[in-house]
């Protein structure tokens, strides 16, 4: 009986550490991620990406405002940067496909949208990395640029 009580006490003491998952915000260059997705053939380059604060040259017509993508990936045994670079590729592919499906050739006014919190940055995207999962959420306007 004593062993069971000791085991239960140890388990109860360990639970707070398990329940407090790591959620580290990481900020990485968006242009590098788009270039890598293009280089590896994940996107074909027919859709251009513009973070909020970077306006495309030419006339912009919004086809579909506020397109959102929210992607997660396995971060186990990866650095935060590796996991974030992997998951942002999924988000970029998703926005690329949404733009093509809508007849758009650009995604403009892109902001990080993690947990529905908008964060504007003209250079970096926001990723949240933990011990097991990493996530990126982006929101942007599907548009045509002439």
N, C-alpha and C positions, 0 to 999 in steps of 0.2 A: 504494500500500500504506500509506503514511503517513496519508493521509486516512481510510482505513478504521479504522486503529488509533486515531486521534484521535476519530473518531465513536463508536467502541466505548467508549473511556474516558469520554467525556462522558455517554453513555447510562448507564453503570454508576454514575457520580457522581449522576445525576439520580434513579435508582431509589429510594433511601431516602426522598427527599422525597415521591415519589408513593405509596409504600407506607404512609406514616404519615398515615392519614386523620384528619381532625378529628372529634372526638366530644365536643361541648360539652353539658353538662347544663344544661337550662333549666327553671325552675320557674315555672309560670303558674297563675292562678286557675281552679280547676275550675268553680265556679259560673258564671263568665262564659262558659265554653265551652258548658255545658249550656244557658244562656239563649240563646246565639247559635244553637245547633242547633235549639232550639224556635222561636225567632223566624223562622228561615229555612225552617221546615217540614221539616227533616231528621228530626226526631222529633216525635211528636204530643203530648207532655206527659202521656201516660197512665202513664208509668213515671217514678218519682222516683229520684234518685241521691243517695247519702249516702257521703261519704268516711269512712274509719275515723276515729273520734273524734267523729262527728256521728251520733247515733242518732235514728231517726225517732220521732215521738210515736205511741204506740199499740202494739198487740201485733204482734211480728214473728215470722213463721214462715218459716224458710229452706226454699225449694223445691229449690234446687240450689247447694251451696256451691262456692266456688272457681272460678267461671267466669272464663276468661282470654281476653283479646283482645290481639293484638300486631299493630300496624299500622305501615306505612311509607309515606312519600310522597316525591315529588321535591322537593328543597330548592334545586335549582339556580335561581339568580337571585332568591331570596327571602331575606328576613331570617330569622334563627332564630325570632323570634316569629311571623312569618307562616307559616312551614313548620309550626311546632308547633301553632298554632291550627288549621291545616288538618287535620293528621293526628289530632289529638285528636277532631275531629268524626267521623272514621271509627271510632275506638274507641268513642265514645259511641253511634253508630248501631248498631254491632255488639252492644254490651251491651243496648241498648234492644230490639233484635230478639230476642236470646236470652231476655230476660225475658218478652217477649210470647209467644214460642214455648213457654215453660215455664209459662205461666199466672201469672206473677208481675207485681206492679205496682210493684216497687222493686228497685234494686240497692244493697245495703248493704255496709258494711265495705270500701269500695273502697280499694285501695292501688295505688301504682305498682309495676310488676313487671318492669322493664327487665332483660333478661338473667337472669330468674328471681330477681332481688334485690328483696325486698320493702322498700318505703319508705312509711311512714305519714306523712301530713301532712293535717291537718284542713281545709286551705284550697287547697293547690296540687297539681297533677299534675306528674310528671317527664317531660320530653321530652329526647331526645338528638338534637342537630342536627349535621350535617356539611355539607361543601361540596356534596354531591350528594344525600344522603338525610337524612330526619328520621324518628324513630320514637317511638311511645308504646305501652307495654304496661300494661294495667290488669287487676287481678284483683278480683273482688267476689262477693258472695253474691246469687243471685237469690232474691227473697223476696216474700212478701205481707205488707202492713202493713194492719192494721185499726184 
